[in-house]
Amino acid sequence: MKAKDVEQMSEDQLQDKLFELRKEQFNLRFQAASGNIENTARVRQVRRGVARIKTAQNQRASQTAAK
């Protein structure tokens, strides 16, 4: 997921994607703990995706508060 993609999403889409990524992150943590994880790089990608979404949400909130 790229930052441009996140910027183009609506607030509802961001919430849905964040929920989806958090769920995937939860599953990846269990896979890593049990040693069944296939793609270890996916953990990093999901973590960064969550950070991108949360950053976009915080930026939007601060813009609306500044108005």
Secondary structure as UniProt FT lines:
FT   HELIX           3..8
FT   HELIX           11..34
FT   HELIX           41..66
//
